Amino acid sequence: MTKDFSLQKNNKIVLKTKGILNFIEMDKITHITCEGSLTTVYTINNSDFVISKILKHFERELLNFAFLRANNNTIVNMMHVKEIQSSPKRSMLLTNNIEVKISRRKLYLFNEFLEKQEVF
């Protein structure tokens, strides 16, 4: 997995909603959630796109662009993580002030990611 957020700048994903193709810039996506067979992609300008694709599809497609699976039904764009609390809550705060829980099983992914980043 790459830690270079600049890769997101020139890449878009295509989301098909109600017969319309939406081209969304990766750096504008804050997080992606899934409930049942419906997946919702959230962006920084508070728009969301609901599509019928499983979350695992997005996980594979976006892994190399610093998107990490936080729990069973959420993928986050690490570019938009403002704060991570590893204990006792195991959660993160995104730039749009959405709080996302980090599962105990996925916490190691965030630790690995942060170990490779420069921390001041």
BAKOL-351347 format. One line per field, with one value per residue: x, y, z of N, C-alpha, C in turn; chain. Coordinates in pm, whole numbers, always signed. Atoms other than C-alpha are relative to their C-alpha. Example, Ala and Ser with C-alpha at 12.3 -4.5 7.8 and 13.67 -1.06 7.14 Angstrom:
! BAKOL-351347
nu	[+89,-82] .
nv	[-119,-119] .
nw	[+0,-6] .
cau	[+1230,+1367] .
cav	[-450,-106] .
caw	[+780,+714] .
cu	[+90,-77] .
cv	[+120,+109] .
cw	[+0,+73] .
chaine	[A,A] .
END
This chain:
! BAKOL-351347
nu	[+85,-79,+33,-11,+135,+5,+58,+144,+34,+32,+78,+143,+72,+129,+111,+125,+117,+125,-26,-92,-140,-61,-145,-34,-144,-30,-37,+122,+73,-41,+17,+97,+66,+85,+108,+58,-59,-15,-120,+10,-129,+15,-103,-27,+103,+121,+89,-22,+43,+39,-10,+12,-126,-44,-112,-124,-42,-68,-120,-105,-27,-54,-105,-125,+18,+8,+131,-11,+123,+0,+82,+72,+80,-49,-134,-29,-110,-93,-27,+101,+2,-48,-42,+23,-7,-16,+67,+76,+111,-39,+78,-69,+81,-32,-2,+138,+46,+67,-79,+5,-57,-102,+14,-121,-73,-56,-87,-137,-19,-23,-132,-98,+3,-59,-142,-72,+16,-81,+79,-73] .
nv	[-118,-122,-106,-124,-52,-69,+92,-21,-126,+11,+120,-6,+125,-17,+56,-3,-14,-25,-18,-114,+26,-109,+9,-59,-6,+79,-84,-61,+102,+9,+138,+82,+93,+100,+60,+101,-1,-139,-69,-145,-69,-136,-92,-115,-104,+55,+75,+142,+77,+135,+94,+141,+72,+37,-77,+71,-52,-128,+27,+43,-106,-121,+29,-67,-145,-35,+23,+115,+54,-30,+101,+88,-69,-135,-26,-143,-60,-46,-141,-80,+33,-114,+45,+141,+33,+146,+56,+123,+6,+48,-72,-108,-115,-43,-146,-50,+25,+130,+94,+135,+100,+90,+131,+52,+76,-89,-100,+22,-67,-141,-8,+18,-120,-112,+26,-36,-144,-85,-57,-109] .
nw	[+0,+10,-96,+75,+27,+129,+98,+2,+66,+142,+24,-26,+10,+67,-76,+76,-86,+73,+142,+22,-35,-76,-9,-129,-27,-119,-114,-53,-75,-140,-45,+72,-92,+63,-77,+88,+134,+45,-44,+11,+11,-53,+48,-87,+17,-61,+88,-12,+116,-41,+111,-42,+14,-134,-52,+34,+131,-23,-79,+94,+98,-61,-96,+38,-6,-142,-59,-88,-57,-143,-67,+90,+101,+32,+53,-14,+74,-103,+27,-71,-143,-79,-133,-30,-142,-2,-117,-13,+97,+132,+100,+69,+38,+136,+18,+0,-136,-14,-80,+53,-90,+54,-64,-63,+101,+102,-62,+45,+129,-26,-63,+108,+83,-74,-20,+122,+19,-88,-109,-63] .
cau	[+0,+137,+146,+171,-151,-53,-161,-520,-506,-523,-738,-1113,-1351,-1671,-1991,-2313,-2622,-2969,-2831,-2593,-2215,-2051,-1676,-1553,-1200,-1041,-904,-1261,-1383,-1377,-1515,-1728,-1987,-2194,-2529,-2644,-2593,-2590,-2267,-2254,-1955,-1922,-1732,-1587,-1863,-2123,-2263,-2311,-2356,-2546,-2461,-2511,-2152,-1999,-1741,-1478,-1472,-1376,-1127,-930,-959,-853,-592,-299,-441,-423,-779,-802,-1077,-1164,-1428,-1668,-1866,-1639,-1339,-1169,-946,-639,-593,-904,-824,-787,-737,-698,-772,-634,-768,-1009,-1252,-1053,-1197,-1095,-1225,-1244,-1202,-1582,-1617,-1756,-1640,-1557,-1498,-1185,-1234,-985,-890,-820,-625,-298,-352,-364,-58,+136,+27,+129,+464,+560,+454,+666,+527,+629] .
cav	[+0,+338,+633,+895,+1098,+1275,+961,+1047,+1391,+1276,+967,+930,+647,+597,+544,+450,+578,+556,+529,+825,+785,+1003,+1069,+1130,+1245,+1011,+1293,+1421,+1092,+1090,+743,+462,+265,-41,-160,-485,-470,-88,+107,+481,+693,+1019,+1323,+1637,+1856,+1649,+1472,+1101,+841,+518,+225,-150,-275,-459,-291,-554,-424,-76,-217,-389,-96,+174,+1,+150,+499,+505,+392,+154,-70,+57,-200,-448,-182,+125,+222,+555,+779,+831,+1170,+1289,+1148,+1430,+1231,+868,+749,+399,+350,+321,+402,+286,+550,+821,+1164,+1265,+1617,+1647,+1566,+1216,+966,+618,+317,+108,-261,-442,-665,-367,-155,-313,-170,+182,+119,-9,+291,+537,+369,+446,+811,+1090,+1190,+1522] .
caw	[+0,-96,+143,-129,-124,-446,-635,-544,-709,-1069,-1027,-1039,-977,-1172,-977,-1153,-973,-1127,-1480,-1437,-1445,-1179,-1201,-847,-768,-514,-301,-251,-96,+286,+353,+215,+411,+336,+467,+315,-59,-78,-55,+9,-99,+100,-27,+131,-11,+181,-123,-112,-382,-317,-541,-534,-516,-227,-7,-87,-447,-324,-76,-354,-595,-347,-133,-327,-281,+103,+170,+467,+598,+947,+1036,+883,+696,+654,+442,+514,+308,+527,+363,+550,+895,+1142,+1462,+1572,+1923,+1976,+2326,+2489,+2203,+1897,+1669,+1427,+1342,+978,+839,+803,+1177,+1122,+1383,+1257,+1482,+1424,+1486,+1705,+1411,+1180,+1428,+1312,+959,+1098,+1316,+1012,+807,+1077,+1139,+780,+807,+947,+1285,+1439] .
cu	[+89,-47,+2,-139,-10,-56,-151,-40,-47,-84,-145,-55,-135,-106,-128,-117,-121,+24,+92,+140,+58,+150,+43,+151,+28,+33,-120,-82,+54,-9,-110,-61,-91,-104,-71,+70,+17,+123,-17,+140,-24,+116,+13,-104,-137,-99,+31,-63,-28,+1,-12,+125,+46,+127,+134,+54,+79,+130,+117,+42,+77,+116,+130,-9,-23,-142,+11,-136,+6,-77,-76,-75,+48,+143,+23,+117,+94,+38,-94,-14,+65,+60,-30,+17,+6,-61,-60,-105,+34,-86,+86,-100,+45,-9,-140,-70,-87,+93,-22,+69,+104,-15,+134,+86,+67,+97,+145,+27,+34,+136,+110,+9,+72,+148,+82,-13,+96,-92,+84,-42] .
cv	[+124,+102,+137,+49,+70,-91,+18,+120,-16,-123,+19,-141,+31,-71,+14,+2,+36,+31,+116,-42,+124,-24,+76,-4,-70,+87,+72,-97,-3,-143,-67,-97,-95,-50,-97,+1,+142,+65,+149,+60,+145,+87,+121,+110,-51,-60,-148,-71,-142,-90,-142,-78,-34,+77,-63,+45,+130,-21,-41,+113,+118,-21,+74,+151,+48,+2,-128,-41,+20,-104,-79,+74,+140,-4,+150,+41,+61,+147,+90,-37,+115,-45,-149,-21,-152,-64,+114,-18,-67,+64,+106,+109,+45,+151,+60,-29,-124,-89,-141,-94,-84,-133,-45,-74,+90,+103,-14,+68,+147,+20,-15,+125,+115,-19,+46,+148,+74,+63,+106,+16] .
cw	[+0,+103,-66,-39,-134,-110,-12,-86,-144,-35,+39,+1,-62,+82,-82,+96,-87,-148,-34,+42,+67,+8,+124,+19,+133,+121,+61,+84,+143,+51,-80,+101,-76,+100,-93,-134,-55,+62,-24,+2,+42,-46,+93,-14,+41,-99,+20,-120,+46,-123,+54,-41,+139,+39,-36,-136,+17,+77,-90,-93,+60,+96,-31,+2,+143,+54,+83,+54,+151,+80,-106,-111,-36,-52,+13,-88,+103,-20,+81,+147,+75,+132,+15,+149,+11,+123,+80,-111,-133,-109,-67,-33,-137,-11,-5,+132,+17,+81,-52,+100,-74,+72,+56,-103,-104,+56,-46,-135,+19,+66,-104,-87,+68,+25,-120,-33,+92,+102,+69,+144] .
chaine	[A,A,A,A,A,A,A,A,A,A,A,A,A,A,A,A,A,A,A,A,A,A,A,A,A,A,A,A,A,A,A,A,A,A,A,A,A,A,A,A,A,A,A,A,A,A,A,A,A,A,A,A,A,A,A,A,A,A,A,A,A,A,A,A,A,A,A,A,A,A,A,A,A,A,A,A,A,A,A,A,A,A,A,A,A,A,A,A,A,A,A,A,A,A,A,A,A,A,A,A,A,A,A,A,A,A,A,A,A,A,A,A,A,A,A,A,A,A,A,A] .
END
